[in-house]
């Protein structure tokens, strides 16, 4: 009977977790959303807190008033914004948000449809070794953050069966009862004391162990520690990922040319010449082959013969990293300002 009781509890936990429907995103940026089916007794503010948004945003997105009484079974559209959809390397991940692959979809197209999310992250999140996807496949395109949706599916507190023997809270080991004419037990020195004594010289006081310092956060201008790896986004990728939360994402697309430089071949520090973007800005460049790198804007793009209409010129090391060595190529550029 004891084991049967535990089986019932385990079945309830599994059933509750399975009942939590997957979040499948719909629409296109900046009007991405997921659907929520209203349960009995739910109010707008409670639903908003589940998805990391506000009742005002939720009401506006659905064209209703904040005080509207929700009917059981009604479908609400939950907007996915920068506040509740994490799509970066340093994001605090919670519950995955999916996209259903449609006919003709590829990773580059999906990236463009979902806030230009980094294609390498799409590969990592979905365990893709190749850029091959199939119709109807569910791909993770981000993670819901800041909400409490998962609390509804959390496992309940598991208690012992009713007929189980009570567990004593007192965990102190009782002192052994000394027998008659028996010598009292000898207390051994604490392990810490022995270790300090053995490690320190006899006529010196034990050294004071300094408190462990927390690692400082990497700022955009800090000299970051980077281990170059073939196929990654390069030295400036971490600075791109650590953009200010208040910054606005910008997107451009156009033709790219190449300029020659000795930089980037071993340290993977890629650079770009580009107009209308301040010098020092870190941009992410994605090629039509779904490869991407992060580069720093050096200066404005000076128009030269044969270079009319170019969006940018990138260093030759960056072009090789993107498999773009045949003159002009089309790229997409994402940055924050």
N, C-alpha and C positions, 0 to 999 in steps of 0.2 A: 504493500500500500504506500510506503514511503516513496519508493521509486516512481510509482504511478503519479503521485502528487507532483513530483519534480518534472515529469514528462508533460503534464498539463501546463505548467508554468512556461517551460521551454517552447511548447507549441504556441502559446499566446504571444510570446516575444517574437517568434518568427512570423506569425500571421500578421502582427501589427506592423512589422517592418515591411512586409510585402505589400501591405495595403497602401503604403506611401507611393503615390504615383510619381513617375519621373517628370521633371520639368523640361518640356520641349518648347524651345523658343520659336516664335513666329514673327513675321514682319521683317523689315530691314532697318538698319541704323539710319536715323536716330530713333525710329519708332519701333524698337524691339519690345516684345512682350511675351508673357506666358499666361495660360488660362488657369483660373481657379473656380471650382464648383462650390457654391455656397452650401454649407451644412446648416442644419437647424440651429437657430439661436445665435448665429454669427453676426457680428456688426462690422462696419467698415474699418474702424480703428483697430480692431483685433486682427482682421485679415492683413491690414497694412503692416502691422508689427511682425507678422509671420514672414514677410518678404522684404524687410528692411526698407520700407518706403513709408509715406505718410498718408493719412486719410484724405488730405487735401489733394495730393498728387493723384491718388487712386480715383477720387471722385471726378477730377478734371479729365483724366484719361478716358473714363467711361461715360462722360457726359451726364453725370448725375450729381445730386447734392450730397453734402457730407452727412446730413441727417436722414438720408433715404433709408427706409426699412428694407432690408434685403430678404428676398423670398428664397426659401430652401430650393436648391437645384439651379438657381440662377448662375450664369457664367460671367465672371468678371475678368477683364484683361488687366494683368499686372505689368506695369511698365518696367523695363530693364534699363537702368541708367548707370552712370559711373558710381553712384552711391550704393547700389546693391548688386552689381555684376562685376566680379573680379576677373580680369583677363591678363594679368601680368605675372612675371616670375616671382615677385616678392609678395604677392597677394596672400591674404589669410583665407585659405580655401575652406568651404563649408560643403554645400550640396551642389553637385554638377548640374549644369544647364546644357541641354542637348539640342542638336539640329538634325532633322531627318534629311538624309542625302536624297536629292532629287535627280532626275535624269539630266545628264550633262554637267552635273556639279563636279568641281575639282577643289583642291585645297586653296588655291589662289582666289577663286570665286567666293568660297565660303569665308575666307579671311576678309575680303572686301565687304561682304554682307554683314559681318559682325565686328564693326568698329576697327577693321584692319588688324585684328588680333594676329600676333606673330605666328607664322606658319610652323616654325619649329616647335612652339608650344602646343599647337594642334597635334603634331606628331607625337610629342611626349605624353600629352594627356590621354591619347587614344591608343598608345602602344603601337604606332605605325612604323614599320621598318621601311616601307616603300610608300610612295604617294599614290597608292591604289585604293580607291573606295568604291563601294557598290551601292546601287539604288536601294533606298529603304534603310540603310545603315544609320544608326544613331551615333553621332559624333559629339564629344564634349567640346563646347565652344566658350566655356567660362564657368564660373562658380558663383552661386548665390552667397552673398555675404551680409552680415549684419542683421539677419532675420532670425526668427525662432521657429521656422517651419519644422525643423527636425525634432523639436521637443515633443511633438505629437507622436512621433514614431519611436521615441526613446524607450528602452526596456524598463518596465516597472521594477520597483525595488523587490528583490527576491527574498522571501523570508523562509525560514525552516518549516517543515511540516509540523502540524499541530502536535502529533504524537512523538516528536523528536525530543530527546532529553534536553533540559535547559543547559545553556552554556554559561559558565561562571565568568563574570566580568573581571574578577580579581585574577590577574596573571602572575602575581608575585609568588615565587617558589618558597614554600614554607621551610623554615630552618630545620635541619635534621636534629632529632632528639638524641642527646648524648647518653650513651649507656654508662652504667655505673663503672667507676674506675677507668673510664676511657678519657684520653687526652682530648681537649677541645680541638676542633679542626683548625688547621693552619690556613689563614687567608692568603691567597696568592696575590702578588701585586698586579695592578691593572696593566693591561697590555700596553696602553699608551705610555705609562711611566717607564716600562721596560725598554720600549723602543727609543724614547728620548734619551735615556741613560746610556744605551749602547751606542747611539749615534754621536753624542756630544763628547768632546774631550773631558778628561777628569777635572781639570782646573779651569774650565770655561763654562759660562752659563749657556744654556741651550739657546740657539738662535731663534729670534722671533720670526714666525712665518708671516709674510705680508699678506694682506687680504687680497683676494683675487679681484682684479679690475675687470669691469665690463668692457667688452669690445665696443669701440666707438662706432656710430653709424657712419656709413660712407656717404659723403656729400658729393654733389655734382663736380666740385673742383678738387676733391681729394685725390691724392696719388694712390690709386687703388692697386691692390695686389691681384695680378692676373697671370694665369698660366695658359699661354696660347695653345689652342687645340684646333686641329683641322676641322672645318665644317661648322664651327661656332660663329656667333655674330660679331666677334672681335672685341678689342680692348674697351670700346666705348659702350658695350651692351649694358653693363651694370648701371652706368650713368643714365642711359635712356630709360631703364626700368624704374629708377628711383626719381622720376620726375615729380614735381610738386603736385599734390592732389587737387589743388585749385587751378592747375593749368588746363588750357583748352586744347584738345587734339585737333590737328590740322592735317589735311590730306591733299596731295597733288599727284598728278600722273602725266607722263610725257616721255620724250626721248632723252637719252643720256649719251654723252660722249666720254672720252677718256683723256687724262693728262698723265704724263710720266713723272714718277718720283721714286726715290729709293726707299721710302717709308712703307711699312706695312707687310713686307715679305716675311719677316720673322716675328715681329711683335704684334702683327695684325691690328696696327693703328691705321684705320682707313680715313681718308679725307675726301672732301667734296667742295666744288665751287658751285654756288647757287645764288640766284637773285631773290630778293624779297624775303630772305630768311637771315636773321642776325648772325654775324660771325660768332663762332663758339657754340652754336646750337647743335645738339646731337640729333641726327635724323636716322630713321630706319629705311633702308632701300630694299625693295623686294622686286625680284626679276620675274619674268614670265615663266621661268622654270621652277618657281616656288622657293627659290633660295633667297635669303635675306641677310644683310649685314648692317651694323650700326657705324655711322661715320660722323666726323666733326666738320662743320662748315668752316672752311678757311677764309674765304673771301667771296666777293661777288663774281659772277660769271661774266667775263669779258667776251663780247661777241667777236668771233674771228671768221676768217674765210672758211666756208663749209660748215660753220657751226651755228648758222641762223636757225632760230626756233628751238634750240635745245633747252630742256628744263634744267639740266645740270651737267657738269663734268666730274667724274670720279677718278680717284687714283688708280693706276693700272693694277695695283695689288688688289684693290676692291673689285675691279672688273673680273679678274681671274677668279676670285672667291665666288663670284656670282655666275661664272661660266659665260661671261659677256665680253669676249675679246674680238668680236667681228664688227667693229665700227659702232654705228648707232644701234641702240636697243631701247625698247620700251620698259619703263620701270614705274613703280608707285612709291611715293615717299610719304612717311608719316613722321610728325614731330609735335612737340607741345610748346605752347607759348602762353 
